[in-house]
């Protein structure tokens, strides 16, 4: 089960992805969280400080399994160079605009 505790942030991100033609990136990356849910884990989503990004926590029967970020990279953060505003590093050598999972 995926529980959205992002106070509307998930809907905002989905709308942005659709508007900007980034649905494939959103869907491919979000499916990784859905896979956990499909295997019986509970996935909780929360707002993140980074633009168009979310935090997530994965639990199994109230036991912590994994947490991380569903992070949006692009020109605004140097395509994941570790700087502001995401402070996250993308391992992709390509300058790609879209989402990735960080743990």
PLY file of the C-alpha trace (Angstrom):
ply
format ascii 1.0
element vertex 103
property float x
property float y
property float z
element edge 102
property int vertex1
property int vertex2
end_header
0.00 0.00 0.00
1.21 3.51 -0.80
0.13 6.18 1.67
0.42 9.73 0.40
1.26 12.07 3.29
2.67 14.75 1.00
-0.14 17.28 1.46
-0.85 17.48 -2.27
2.78 17.43 -3.38
2.40 14.10 -5.22
-0.51 15.47 -7.27
1.51 18.62 -8.01
4.45 16.53 -9.22
2.24 14.31 -11.40
0.64 17.39 -12.98
4.06 18.94 -13.63
5.30 15.70 -15.23
2.29 15.61 -17.54
2.55 19.30 -18.44
6.28 19.07 -19.21
6.18 15.76 -21.10
8.09 13.98 -18.33
5.48 11.33 -17.57
7.76 8.49 -18.66
10.47 9.53 -16.20
7.93 9.98 -13.43
6.18 6.67 -14.11
9.37 4.64 -14.53
10.84 5.96 -11.30
7.61 5.86 -9.28
7.08 2.25 -10.36
10.08 1.31 -8.21
8.12 2.43 -5.15
4.99 0.71 -6.45
6.99 -2.53 -6.74
7.64 -2.45 -3.00
3.95 -1.88 -2.38
3.08 -4.77 -4.70
5.31 -7.07 -2.64
3.39 -6.30 0.56
5.51 -3.47 1.94
3.94 -0.22 3.14
5.28 2.85 1.34
4.76 6.27 2.91
5.32 9.47 0.91
6.13 12.87 2.41
6.95 16.33 1.08
10.64 17.03 0.54
12.50 20.34 0.70
13.80 19.86 -2.84
11.63 21.12 -5.72
9.25 18.55 -7.22
10.64 15.84 -4.94
9.34 13.54 -2.22
10.69 11.65 0.76
9.65 8.03 1.23
9.74 5.42 3.97
9.23 1.71 3.33
8.09 -0.53 6.17
7.13 -4.15 6.62
4.64 -4.75 9.43
5.69 -1.48 11.12
9.37 -2.43 10.86
11.62 0.06 9.05
13.05 -1.32 5.78
14.30 1.63 3.71
13.96 5.37 3.31
15.11 7.88 0.77
14.11 10.45 -1.78
12.19 10.53 -5.03
14.30 13.40 -6.37
13.77 15.62 -9.41
16.99 16.48 -11.25
17.49 18.93 -14.07
19.15 22.19 -14.96
17.99 23.71 -11.65
20.35 21.41 -9.66
23.14 20.94 -12.19
21.57 17.61 -13.21
22.32 16.12 -9.81
25.78 17.55 -9.16
25.26 17.53 -5.39
24.56 21.24 -5.06
21.51 23.25 -4.14
18.59 22.94 -4.15
18.50 19.12 -4.05
21.92 18.37 -2.51
21.69 14.98 -4.25
24.12 13.38 -6.65
22.95 11.63 -9.81
25.09 8.75 -11.01
23.99 9.33 -14.60
26.67 10.75 -16.89
23.94 12.21 -19.08
22.31 15.56 -18.37
18.81 14.18 -17.94
15.80 16.02 -16.58
13.62 13.73 -14.49
13.29 11.74 -11.30
15.51 9.22 -9.59
15.44 7.26 -6.35
18.05 8.09 -3.73
18.56 5.99 -0.61
0 1
1 2
2 3
3 4
4 5
5 6
6 7
7 8
8 9
9 10
10 11
11 12
12 13
13 14
14 15
15 16
16 17
17 18
18 19
19 20
20 21
21 22
22 23
23 24
24 25
25 26
26 27
27 28
28 29
29 30
30 31
31 32
32 33
33 34
34 35
35 36
36 37
37 38
38 39
39 40
40 41
41 42
42 43
43 44
44 45
45 46
46 47
47 48
48 49
49 50
50 51
51 52
52 53
53 54
54 55
55 56
56 57
57 58
58 59
59 60
60 61
61 62
62 63
63 64
64 65
65 66
66 67
67 68
68 69
69 70
70 71
71 72
72 73
73 74
74 75
75 76
76 77
77 78
78 79
79 80
80 81
81 82
82 83
83 84
84 85
85 86
86 87
87 88
88 89
89 90
90 91
91 92
92 93
93 94
94 95
95 96
96 97
97 98
98 99
99 100
100 101
101 102
